[in-house]
Amino acid sequence: MCAVHAGTAKHLIRNGANGAKVAVTLWNTGQEAFRPQVYGDRITIERRITGSGSSKYRVFNAQGRVVSEKRDDMQVLRADAFVCGLVACIT
């Protein structure tokens, strides 16, 4: 369950700011690791939100390199690899 709920994504932006960034880093280890040859031992999912309410997603590997900027890829990662309430908070 998420601790913070907003009516729209732009409600997550502080007053006076142009945008916001939400990032969640997940450990990617063990037998159930998701594509460890691509992501390594950590996966970071980042969402940037603009003042207009639009969003951009990026998925990073353990070295901090962008693996994907497609929301669909983030959805596949979530569905196939993690049953984690934290990831649900950023969708």
C-alpha positions as a Markdown table, in Angstrom:
| # | Residue | x | y | z |
|---|---|---|---|---|
| 1 | Met | 0.0 | 0.0 | 0.0 |
| 2 | Cys | 1.3 | 3.5 | -0.8 |
| 3 | Ala | 1.8 | 6.1 | 1.8 |
| 4 | Val | 1.1 | 9.0 | -0.5 |
| 5 | His | -1.8 | 9.3 | -2.9 |
| 6 | Ala | -2.4 | 12.3 | -5.2 |
| 7 | Gly | -5.3 | 13.1 | -7.5 |
| 8 | Thr | -3.0 | 13.6 | -10.4 |
| 9 | Ala | 0.8 | 13.4 | -10.9 |
| 10 | Lys | 1.2 | 17.1 | -10.8 |
| 11 | His | -0.1 | 17.2 | -7.2 |
| 12 | Leu | 3.2 | 15.6 | -6.2 |
| 13 | Ile | 5.1 | 18.7 | -7.2 |
| 14 | Arg | 6.0 | 21.1 | -4.4 |
| 15 | Asn | 4.7 | 24.7 | -4.5 |
| 16 | Gly | 7.0 | 26.9 | -6.6 |
| 17 | Ala | 8.8 | 24.0 | -8.2 |
| 18 | Asn | 8.8 | 23.2 | -12.0 |
| 19 | Gly | 8.7 | 19.5 | -11.6 |
| 20 | Ala | 9.4 | 16.5 | -9.4 |
| 21 | Lys | 11.4 | 13.3 | -9.5 |
| 22 | Val | 10.5 | 10.0 | -7.8 |
| 23 | Ala | 13.0 | 7.2 | -7.9 |
| 24 | Val | 12.9 | 3.7 | -6.3 |
| 25 | Thr | 15.9 | 1.4 | -6.2 |
| 26 | Leu | 15.3 | -2.3 | -5.9 |
| 27 | Trp | 17.8 | -5.1 | -5.2 |
| 28 | Asn | 18.0 | -7.5 | -8.1 |
| 29 | Thr | 19.8 | -10.5 | -6.6 |
| 30 | Gly | 19.2 | -14.2 | -6.0 |
| 31 | Gln | 17.5 | -16.9 | -8.1 |
| 32 | Glu | 14.6 | -14.6 | -9.0 |
| 33 | Ala | 16.8 | -11.7 | -10.3 |
| 34 | Phe | 15.4 | -10.0 | -13.4 |
| 35 | Arg | 17.8 | -10.1 | -16.3 |
| 36 | Pro | 20.9 | -9.7 | -14.1 |
| 37 | Gln | 23.2 | -9.6 | -17.2 |
| 38 | Val | 21.4 | -6.3 | -18.2 |
| 39 | Tyr | 20.6 | -4.7 | -14.9 |
| 40 | Gly | 23.2 | -6.0 | -12.4 |
| 41 | Asp | 22.3 | -6.2 | -8.7 |
| 42 | Arg | 20.2 | -3.1 | -8.6 |
| 43 | Ile | 17.4 | -1.6 | -10.7 |
| 44 | Thr | 16.3 | 2.0 | -10.3 |
| 45 | Ile | 13.0 | 3.2 | -11.7 |
| 46 | Glu | 12.6 | 6.9 | -12.1 |
| 47 | Arg | 9.6 | 9.0 | -12.9 |
| 48 | Arg | 9.9 | 12.7 | -13.7 |
| 49 | Ile | 6.8 | 14.8 | -13.5 |
| 50 | Thr | 6.4 | 18.2 | -15.1 |
| 51 | Gly | 4.3 | 21.1 | -14.0 |
| 52 | Ser | 1.8 | 20.4 | -16.7 |
| 53 | Gly | 1.4 | 16.9 | -15.3 |
| 54 | Ser | 3.2 | 15.0 | -18.0 |
| 55 | Ser | 5.6 | 12.2 | -17.0 |
| 56 | Lys | 8.7 | 10.5 | -18.3 |
| 57 | Tyr | 10.0 | 7.1 | -17.0 |
| 58 | Arg | 13.6 | 5.8 | -17.0 |
| 59 | Val | 15.0 | 2.5 | -15.9 |
| 60 | Phe | 18.6 | 2.4 | -14.8 |
| 61 | Asn | 21.0 | -0.5 | -14.2 |
| 62 | Ala | 23.3 | -0.9 | -11.3 |
| 63 | Gln | 26.0 | 1.2 | -13.0 |
| 64 | Gly | 23.5 | 4.1 | -13.4 |
| 65 | Arg | 23.1 | 3.7 | -17.2 |
| 66 | Val | 19.7 | 4.2 | -18.7 |
| 67 | Val | 18.4 | 0.8 | -19.9 |
| 68 | Ser | 15.0 | 2.0 | -21.1 |
| 69 | Glu | 12.9 | 5.2 | -21.3 |
| 70 | Lys | 9.7 | 3.4 | -22.2 |
| 71 | Arg | 6.8 | 3.1 | -19.7 |
| 72 | Asp | 5.9 | -0.3 | -21.3 |
| 73 | Asp | 9.3 | -1.7 | -20.4 |
| 74 | Met | 8.8 | -0.6 | -16.8 |
| 75 | Gln | 5.4 | -2.3 | -16.7 |
| 76 | Val | 7.0 | -5.6 | -18.0 |
| 77 | Leu | 9.7 | -5.3 | -15.3 |
| 78 | Arg | 7.0 | -4.8 | -12.6 |
| 79 | Ala | 4.7 | -7.6 | -13.9 |
| 80 | Asp | 7.4 | -10.2 | -14.6 |
| 81 | Ala | 10.0 | -9.6 | -11.9 |
| 82 | Phe | 8.6 | -7.9 | -8.8 |
| 83 | Val | 5.6 | -8.2 | -6.6 |
| 84 | Cys | 6.4 | -5.1 | -4.7 |
| 85 | Gly | 4.1 | -2.4 | -3.4 |
| 86 | Leu | 6.7 | 0.3 | -3.8 |
| 87 | Val | 6.7 | -0.1 | -7.6 |
| 88 | Ala | 2.9 | 0.2 | -7.6 |
| 89 | Cys | 3.3 | 3.6 | -5.9 |
| 90 | Ile | 4.9 | 5.2 | -9.0 |
| 91 | Thr | 2.5 | 4.0 | -11.7 |
